[in-house]
Amino acid sequence: MGCRPDLRYKWAMKTIDLRSDTVTLPTPSMRKAMAAAEVGDDVYGEDPTVNRLEAMAAARLGKEAALFVSSGTQSNLVALLTHCRRGEEYIAGQTAHTYRCEAGGAAVLGGIQPQPLDFEPDGTLDLGKVAAAVKPDDVHFARTRLLCLENTLAGKVLPLPYLDAVGKFARERGLRLHLDGARIFNAAAALNVHAREIVRPFDSVSVCLSKGLAAPVGSVLCGSREFIREARRWRKMLGGGMRQAGVLAAAGIVALEEMIERLPEDHRNAERLAAGLGRIPGIAVEGGAARTNMVFFSLDKALLGRWGPFMAARGILVGDHPGPIRAVTHYGIDAADIDAVLEAAREAAGSQPGSPQ
């Protein structure tokens, strides 16, 4: 497709998609690995490439075993179903993915009651409020079985001392701990620690391969051998037995081997984007800086409804709505792309009625 002659921008031939890191495309080495993958029937446990991915993921996260699943939503749901029985309860944040963005699967399919609490500004759950939400052992109440956290949360990284405190809190109250660690390697890069240091207190952790790590499909759920044995049954019940899944797992192996080390580049690009947007009139950057690979900003009313189409006409996909807009950096976006976004953003702000020309 040719470009319209009135679009004379150097980035017009490339789409810069800031909506999410789920839009990443598999790397050339992933495509090569997928084409050459050795496969078998994974439901029988006979796919060697899936088995290799699961062993690799478990080792990286410091857990005994892992399970390859189709998505982060399926991974979290399998974890909830494995930890909780019908009529039991899990505690999570009001805006947590496990509560807000997974179609109510735990309640609908598992009969598991959610108990949402407000997150603190730093992405933690106040343990005093969690303690107050844990139900007493009384026939009137659902049994509180599980506490769920998310790391990163809206790009925020949970502090290691807080995670240690959460582990102690859960042990003292007999609660199980699950971590939605979709972007756990972003958190590890930000803290400059190994991911296993972050997930040590948790009984289970879900990790996405298809976000910043750029695999086309899949997540891994990690935990004890006994936990994963039971989780495998729930995966099957949910229709997640994928048979010759090694063609997908092969990309996940490349993701773990090659894509973790480049995540700081996404963080630097997010910092560059945040700093640039913060200097443009009509755009207010939340917090004044980037959080890992995410930037949140708000638009003046005069830009709302115009911003999205203006940027899209220049090959840039980004939100346009009241309240904080999320922009996510990822594989496939480089520093030059960020500069192009900022140039277009300055033009968009300058095109507002009443703006100086």
C-alpha positions as CSV (number, residue, x, y, z in Angstrom):
1,M,0.0,0.0,0.0
2,G,1.3,3.5,-0.9
3,C,1.3,6.4,1.5
4,R,-0.9,9.4,0.9
5,P,1.2,12.2,-0.7
6,D,0.3,14.7,2.1
7,L,1.9,12.5,4.7
8,R,5.5,13.5,4.4
9,Y,6.7,12.0,7.7
10,K,9.6,9.6,7.9
11,W,7.6,7.2,10.1
12,A,4.6,7.0,7.8
13,M,5.8,3.6,6.4
14,K,6.0,2.0,9.8
15,T,3.2,1.6,12.4
16,I,4.4,2.5,15.9
17,D,1.9,0.7,18.2
18,L,2.0,2.0,21.8
19,R,-1.2,0.4,22.9
20,S,0.4,-2.7,24.6
21,D,3.4,-5.0,24.5
22,T,1.0,-7.7,23.4
23,V,1.3,-6.4,19.9
24,T,4.9,-7.6,19.6
25,L,5.8,-9.8,16.6
26,P,7.9,-13.0,17.0
27,T,11.6,-12.5,16.2
28,P,13.3,-14.2,13.2
29,S,15.0,-16.7,15.5
30,M,11.5,-17.6,17.0
31,R,10.1,-18.2,13.6
32,K,13.1,-20.4,12.7
33,A,12.8,-22.3,16.0
34,M,9.0,-22.8,15.5
35,A,9.6,-24.3,12.0
36,A,12.2,-26.7,13.3
37,A,10.5,-27.7,16.6
38,E,10.4,-31.3,17.6
39,V,6.9,-32.1,18.7
40,G,4.8,-34.8,20.4
41,D,1.5,-35.0,22.2
42,D,1.7,-32.7,25.2
43,V,-1.5,-34.0,26.8
44,Y,0.4,-37.3,27.1
45,G,3.5,-35.3,28.3
46,E,5.3,-36.4,25.2
47,D,6.1,-33.0,23.5
48,P,9.9,-32.6,24.1
49,T,9.9,-28.9,23.3
50,V,7.1,-28.2,25.7
51,N,8.8,-30.2,28.4
52,R,12.0,-28.3,27.8
53,L,10.2,-24.9,28.1
54,E,8.5,-26.0,31.3
55,A,11.8,-27.1,32.9
56,M,13.5,-24.0,31.8
57,A,10.8,-21.7,33.2
58,A,10.7,-23.6,36.5
59,A,14.4,-23.3,36.9
60,R,14.5,-19.6,36.1
61,L,11.7,-18.9,38.6
62,G,13.2,-21.2,41.3
63,K,10.1,-23.4,41.4
64,E,9.9,-27.2,41.1
65,A,7.7,-27.4,38.0
66,A,5.9,-25.4,35.3
67,L,2.9,-25.7,33.0
68,F,2.7,-24.2,29.5
69,V,-0.7,-22.7,28.9
70,S,-2.3,-20.7,26.1
71,S,-2.6,-17.3,27.8
72,G,-2.1,-15.3,30.9
73,T,-5.8,-15.4,31.7
74,Q,-5.8,-19.2,31.4
75,S,-2.7,-19.3,33.6
76,N,-4.2,-17.2,36.4
77,L,-7.5,-19.1,36.2
78,V,-5.8,-22.4,36.4
79,A,-3.9,-21.2,39.5
80,L,-7.1,-19.9,41.2
81,L,-8.9,-23.2,40.5
82,T,-6.0,-25.2,41.8
83,H,-5.6,-23.2,45.0
84,C,-9.3,-22.7,45.9
85,R,-12.4,-24.9,46.1
86,R,-15.9,-23.8,45.4
87,G,-17.2,-21.4,48.0
88,E,-13.7,-20.3,49.0
89,E,-12.3,-16.8,48.5
90,Y,-9.3,-15.0,47.1
91,I,-8.2,-11.5,47.9
92,A,-6.9,-9.2,45.1
93,G,-6.7,-5.6,44.1
94,Q,-9.6,-3.7,42.7
95,T,-7.8,-3.1,39.4
96,A,-5.9,-6.4,39.4
97,H,-6.0,-8.4,36.2
98,T,-7.2,-11.5,38.1
99,Y,-10.2,-9.6,39.3
100,R,-11.1,-7.0,36.7
101,C,-9.9,-8.2,33.4
102,E,-10.5,-11.9,33.2
103,A,-14.2,-12.0,32.6
104,G,-15.0,-13.2,36.1
105,G,-13.7,-16.7,35.3
106,A,-12.9,-17.7,38.8
107,A,-16.4,-16.9,40.0
108,V,-18.2,-18.2,36.9
109,L,-16.3,-21.4,36.4
110,G,-14.9,-22.1,39.8
111,G,-17.5,-20.7,42.2
112,I,-14.6,-18.8,43.9
113,Q,-15.5,-15.6,45.6
114,P,-13.3,-12.5,45.0
115,Q,-12.6,-10.0,47.7
116,P,-11.2,-6.9,46.0
117,L,-9.3,-4.2,47.9
118,D,-8.0,-0.8,46.8
119,F,-4.4,-0.8,45.8
120,E,-2.0,1.7,47.5
121,P,-0.4,4.3,45.2
122,D,2.8,2.1,44.9
123,G,0.9,-0.9,43.7
124,T,0.9,-2.8,47.0
125,L,-2.0,-4.0,49.1
126,D,-2.0,-2.7,52.6
127,L,-1.5,-5.7,54.8
128,G,-3.5,-4.2,57.6
129,K,-6.5,-4.0,55.2
130,V,-5.8,-7.5,53.9
131,A,-5.8,-8.8,57.5
132,A,-9.2,-7.1,58.1
133,A,-10.6,-8.7,55.0
134,V,-9.6,-12.2,55.9
135,K,-12.8,-13.9,57.1
136,P,-13.0,-15.6,60.5
137,D,-13.7,-19.3,60.6
138,D,-17.5,-19.0,60.8
139,V,-20.2,-20.7,58.8
140,H,-21.5,-17.3,57.6
141,F,-18.4,-16.6,55.6
142,A,-16.5,-17.9,52.6
143,R,-13.1,-19.3,53.6
144,T,-10.3,-17.0,52.7
145,R,-7.8,-19.2,50.9
146,L,-5.6,-17.2,48.6
147,L,-4.0,-13.8,48.3
148,C,-3.1,-12.6,44.8
149,L,-0.7,-9.8,43.9
150,E,0.5,-8.4,40.5
151,N,4.0,-7.4,39.6
152,T,4.4,-5.2,37.7
153,L,1.1,-3.4,38.3
154,A,0.5,-0.6,35.7
155,G,4.3,-0.6,35.3
156,K,5.0,-0.3,39.0
157,V,7.5,-2.6,40.6
158,L,6.7,-4.1,44.1
159,P,9.5,-3.6,46.6
160,L,11.4,-6.7,47.7
161,P,11.0,-5.9,51.4
162,Y,7.2,-5.7,50.9
163,L,7.2,-9.1,49.2
164,D,9.1,-10.6,52.1
165,A,6.5,-9.1,54.5
166,V,3.7,-10.6,52.3
167,G,5.3,-14.0,52.5
168,K,5.5,-13.9,56.3
169,F,1.9,-12.5,56.5
170,A,0.5,-15.3,54.4
171,R,2.4,-18.0,56.3
172,E,1.1,-16.7,59.7
173,R,-2.5,-16.8,58.5
174,G,-2.4,-20.0,56.5
175,L,-3.0,-18.3,53.2
176,R,-1.6,-19.4,49.8
177,L,0.1,-16.8,47.6
178,H,-0.3,-16.4,43.8
179,L,1.6,-13.8,41.8
180,D,0.3,-12.6,38.4
181,G,3.8,-12.0,37.1
182,A,2.9,-11.4,33.5
183,R,5.7,-8.8,33.3
184,I,7.9,-10.3,36.1
185,F,11.1,-10.0,34.0
186,N,10.4,-6.2,33.6
187,A,10.3,-6.0,37.4
188,A,13.5,-8.0,37.7
189,A,15.2,-5.7,35.2
190,A,14.1,-2.6,37.1
191,L,15.3,-4.0,40.4
192,N,18.4,-5.5,38.9
193,V,17.8,-8.8,40.5
194,H,17.0,-12.3,39.3
195,A,13.3,-13.0,38.9
196,R,13.5,-15.9,41.3
197,E,14.3,-13.4,44.1
198,I,11.0,-11.7,43.4
199,V,8.8,-14.8,43.3
200,R,10.4,-16.7,46.2
201,P,7.6,-16.1,48.7
202,F,4.9,-17.2,46.3
203,D,3.3,-20.6,46.0
204,S,2.6,-20.0,42.3
205,V,3.5,-17.5,39.6
206,S,2.1,-16.8,36.2
207,V,4.5,-15.4,33.6
208,C,3.6,-14.2,30.1
209,L,5.8,-15.1,27.2
210,S,3.8,-13.1,24.7
211,K,4.2,-9.5,26.0
212,G,7.6,-7.9,26.4
213,L,9.3,-11.3,25.6
214,A,7.7,-11.2,22.1
215,A,6.6,-14.8,21.8
216,P,3.4,-15.1,19.7
217,V,1.4,-17.2,22.2
218,G,1.6,-18.5,25.7
219,S,2.3,-18.2,29.4
220,V,3.9,-20.5,32.0
221,L,2.5,-21.3,35.4
222,C,5.1,-22.3,37.9
223,G,4.9,-23.9,41.4
224,S,5.5,-27.1,43.3
225,R,5.3,-30.4,41.5
226,E,2.1,-31.3,43.4
227,F,0.6,-28.0,42.5
228,I,1.4,-28.3,38.8
229,R,0.2,-31.9,38.7
230,E,-3.2,-30.6,39.9
231,A,-3.0,-27.6,37.6
232,R,-2.5,-29.8,34.6
233,R,-5.9,-31.4,35.3
234,W,-7.6,-28.0,35.4
235,R,-5.9,-26.9,32.2
236,K,-7.3,-30.0,30.5
237,M,-10.8,-29.2,31.9
238,L,-10.6,-25.6,30.5
239,G,-9.7,-26.9,27.0
240,G,-6.1,-26.0,27.3
241,G,-4.6,-29.3,26.2
242,M,-2.9,-28.2,23.0
243,R,-1.4,-31.5,21.7
244,Q,1.6,-30.8,19.5
245,A,2.3,-27.5,21.2
246,G,6.0,-27.6,20.7
247,V,5.7,-25.3,17.7
248,L,4.5,-22.6,20.1
249,A,6.8,-23.6,23.0
250,A,9.8,-23.2,20.8
251,A,9.2,-19.5,20.6
252,G,8.8,-19.4,24.3
253,I,12.2,-21.0,24.7
254,V,13.8,-18.3,22.5
255,A,11.9,-15.7,24.6
256,L,13.5,-16.9,27.8
257,E,16.9,-17.3,26.2
258,E,17.2,-14.2,24.2
259,M,14.6,-11.5,25.1
260,I,15.0,-11.0,28.8
261,E,18.3,-9.2,28.5
262,R,16.9,-6.5,26.1
263,L,14.0,-5.4,28.4
264,P,16.1,-2.5,29.8
265,E,16.0,-1.0,26.3
266,D,12.2,-0.8,26.6
267,H,12.5,0.9,30.0
268,R,14.9,3.5,28.5
269,N,12.6,4.2,25.7
270,A,9.7,4.6,28.1
271,E,11.8,7.1,30.1
272,R,12.6,9.0,26.9
273,L,8.9,9.1,25.9
274,A,7.9,10.3,29.4
275,A,10.5,13.0,29.5
276,G,9.5,14.2,26.0
277,L,5.7,14.2,26.6
278,G,6.2,16.0,29.9
279,R,7.6,19.0,28.0
280,I,4.6,19.3,25.7
281,P,1.8,21.8,26.6
282,G,-1.5,20.0,26.9
283,I,0.0,16.7,28.0
284,A,0.4,15.8,31.6
285,V,2.6,12.8,32.4
286,E,1.5,10.9,35.5
287,G,4.2,10.7,38.2
288,G,6.6,12.6,36.1
289,A,8.5,9.5,34.9
290,A,8.2,6.2,33.3
291,R,7.4,3.0,35.2
292,T,9.4,0.1,33.6
293,N,8.0,0.0,30.0
294,M,4.8,2.0,30.6
295,V,4.0,5.7,30.5
296,F,0.7,7.2,31.7
297,F,-0.4,10.6,30.6
298,S,-3.6,12.7,30.3
299,L,-4.7,15.1,27.6
300,D,-6.2,18.6,27.8
301,K,-9.9,18.6,26.8
302,A,-9.0,20.4,23.6
303,L,-6.9,17.4,22.4
304,L,-9.5,14.7,23.3
305,G,-11.0,13.1,20.3
306,R,-8.4,14.8,18.0
307,W,-5.3,13.2,19.4
308,G,-5.9,9.6,18.3
309,P,-6.8,10.3,14.7
310,F,-4.0,12.9,14.4
311,M,-1.4,10.3,15.6
312,A,-3.0,7.4,13.6
313,A,-2.6,9.5,10.4
314,R,1.1,9.5,11.1
315,G,1.3,5.7,11.8
316,I,1.2,5.9,15.6
317,L,-1.4,3.9,17.5
318,V,-2.1,5.3,21.0
319,G,-5.1,5.8,23.2
320,D,-7.4,8.8,23.2
321,H,-9.8,9.1,26.2
322,P,-10.3,11.0,29.4
323,G,-8.1,10.0,32.3
324,P,-4.7,8.4,32.1
325,I,-3.7,7.0,28.8
326,R,-1.2,4.1,28.7
327,A,1.7,4.0,26.3
328,V,3.8,0.9,26.3
329,T,7.2,0.4,24.8
330,H,8.3,-3.0,23.6
331,Y,10.3,-5.0,21.1
332,G,10.0,-3.4,17.7
333,I,10.1,0.2,18.9
334,D,13.4,1.9,19.1
335,A,14.7,5.3,20.2
336,A,14.1,6.8,16.7
337,D,10.5,5.7,16.9
338,I,10.1,7.5,20.2
339,D,11.5,10.6,18.7
340,A,9.0,10.3,15.9
341,V,6.2,9.9,18.4
342,L,7.3,13.0,20.2
343,E,7.6,15.1,17.0
344,A,4.0,14.1,16.1
345,A,2.8,14.8,19.7
346,R,4.3,18.3,19.5
347,E,2.5,18.9,16.2
348,A,-0.8,17.6,17.7
349,A,-0.5,19.9,20.7
350,G,0.4,22.8,18.4
351,S,-2.6,22.2,16.2
352,Q,-5.0,22.8,19.1
353,P,-7.3,25.8,18.6
354,G,-5.7,28.8,20.2
355,S,-2.2,27.2,20.4
356,P,0.8,29.3,19.2
357,Q,2.0,28.4,15.8
